[in-house]
Amino acid sequence: MLSNDQPAVDRGGPPPTRDIAGQPFSKPPPLPGSSIIGLFPETGSLAVSVAIIDYGSGNLHSAAKAFERAARSMDVPEKIVVTRDPEVAFRADRIVLPGVGAFADCRRGLDALDGMIEAMTEAVRNKARPFFGICVGMQLMATRGKEHVTTDGFNWIAGDVEKISPREENLKIPHMGWNTLDMIREHPVLERLPLGPQGRHGYFVHSYHLNASNEDGRFWRARITAAQ
């Protein structure tokens, strides 16, 4: 933990009963006691603001250290916790979902944590909590994954995770390397990031990508060249 100071969080009012599409949505069922119950003060609020989900996939130690370092650079350092408890995920201010391996394997790992997908869906889709998916953790937001077999995703973003089909024969799969990013349309998350040919680079290592069904789900694309 980074600090004993608890960030101010507004937990007032009952949870909404419908998601952002207007469909009925239910809160996850009550869960057994948390293995990290010490993080719950008597008020019922969490002394944690970023929950990194541990479902047996992803380099959790590196992810936690990266977020702890980022938190230390903030005026009000935020607490980071790695958890397998859906209740912790549901109450956290922000959720991080790592993911390494095949889409179907990651989905099975999450399914093994009873109530976790429902808790994340309620927090993200219903309460608009910020969510950060890493690698397959991002791809799981799609409707389906088509890596070897067809597997249901969270359906937060309409579209399928499909094998990359290069437009040029000299571009190799898997796509590996540093690439600049071209903005397709503006989004608050991208406001302070210098993008374009002279902008910041992102590192890629993947053979599958999320092919969003409509432009509303597209914000940037990687600028890939044959030299990569």
N, C-alpha and C positions, 0 to 999 in steps of 0.2 A: 504494500500500500504506500501511497505517496505522501499522504497527509491525514491528520486526524480531523481536519476541518471538513464538515459536510456541506456541499453546495446547496443553496436554496432551491427547492423544487416544489412546484405547485401541484399537489395531488388532489386538490379539491374537486368536489362534484362527482356524481356517478359516472361510470364509463358509458359512452354512447352505445346504442344498440344496433346501429347500422354502419356498414363500411363506407368508403368514399364513393362507391358506386350506388349507394342507397340500398344495398342488400342486407337482410338481417344477419347479425353476427353475434355469436355467443362468447362470453368470457370462458377461458379454460376452466375445467373443474378444479376443485380444491386439490392441492398436492400435499404429499407427506412432508415432514419437517426437512428443512434445508441442512445440508452438511456444513454450510457456512452461516449458520443461524446468527452468529455473533455480529454479522453485518446489519442485522435488523434491530434498530432501536425500538424502544417500547412504543414510540409514536406510530410505528408501522411503515415508516419511510426507510429507504435504503441508504446506507452510508457508502454508496457506490454509484457512479454515473456511467461507466462504460463496462458492459458485460461482453466478454469474449466467450463464445460458445464452444465448449469442449464436447465433441461427439466422436472422438477418435480419429479425426482427420485434420491435418494441418500442423504446421510448426508453431505450436501454441506459445512456447517460450519466447521465440523470436518476435511473434506478434505482440505479446504482452510487453516485452522490453521496448519495442518500437513505440507503442502507445504511451508507455510510461515516460519515455524520453520526450515525446510530443507534449504530454501533459505538463512536464516540468517547465516547458517554455511558455506556458500560459500564466496570466496574472493570477488566476485562481486554479491551482493544480487540481486535476480531477482524479478520482480514485478508479483504478482498473482492477477487474477481477475476472479470473477464468472460472467458468461455472458449467455444470451439467444440470442445474436446477431451473426448470421452466419459470418458477415464481421469481427468481432473481432476474431472468431475462425479461419477464413481463413488467417488472417495476423499474428496471434500469432506464436511465435517460437516453442511452445510446446502445446499439447492439452491433457487434462485430461477428461475422460468420466466416471463419477460414474454410479452406477446402482444398485437399490434394487427392488426386486419383481420379477414378471414373465417376461419372455423374450418378449412376445407379448405386454404387457403393456408398457415396456420400449421403444419398437419400435414405438408404437403409440405416446408416449410422444415426441419422436424426430421428427416424421412425422408432428406433430403439429407446429414445428418451421420451417417455410417455408425456404428452402434452407440450413438448417443446415447440413444434411447428405451429400449433394453435396459439401458444403464448407469443411467439414472434409475430405471427400474422396480426393478432389483436394489437400488439404494441406498435407495429409499423404501419399497417393499413388503416387501423381504426384510430389510433392516437397520434399518428404522424411522427413517431419517434425516428430520429435519424438512424439509418442502417448502412453498414459498410460491409459488402461482400468481397472476399478475397479469393480470386481464382474460381474454383468450382462453387465457392460460397456465393459469388455473384451470379454464376450461371443458374443456380438453383431458383432464382427469381423468375425464370422463364416458365412457360406453360408446360413444356416437355423437354426432356433431354433425349437425344438420339445417338448416344455413344454406345455402340454395340447392340443395345436393346432400347426400346422406347420406355421411358420412365417419367412419371408425372413430376413436375416441379411445383413451386408454390403458386404459380399463375399470377404473380404480382405484375409481371410485364408480359403482355401477350406476345408470343413468339416461341420458336424452338431453338434449342442448342444443337447445331448441326456441324458436320465436318466441313472445314474450310475448303473451298474450291477456288484455287488461284486463277486470276484472270490472265496471268502470263505464265507460260510453261517454265520459265527460269526461276520462278518463285517457289521455294521449297516448303514442304510441310513435314514436321511441325514448324510453325513460325517461331523463330528464336532470335532475340536480339533487341537492341535499343531502337525505338522509333519515336519520332515526333508525332504530335496529335493535331488533327485538324478539327476545329469546332464546326459542327453541323448547325446547331442553334444554341442560343445563349441559355445558361442555367446558373443559378446562384452558386452552386458548388464550383463552377469553373471561373468565377469572376476574377479571382486573384491569381489564376494560373496563366502564365504566358504560353500560348499555344501557337500552332503554325510552324512553318519551316525553320524559323529561328527560335522556337520556343523550347520548353522543357521536354525531356524524353521520358518515356515509360518503357519498362523492360517487359518483354513478352516471351512466353514459352508455352505454346498451346497448339493443338490440332483442331479444336472445336471452338465455335464462337456462337454468341447469342444473336440470332437473326430476328430482330424485332419485327412484329407484324405491321407496324405503322410507324410513321416518322415521329410520332409523339414519344416513342421509346428510344430515339436515337439522339445523342448529344455530341458525340465526337467519333472520329475514326482514326485508326493508325495510318500514318504515312509510311508505306512499305516500299522499299526499292530492292532491286535484284542484288545489290551489294550486301544486303543483310544476311 
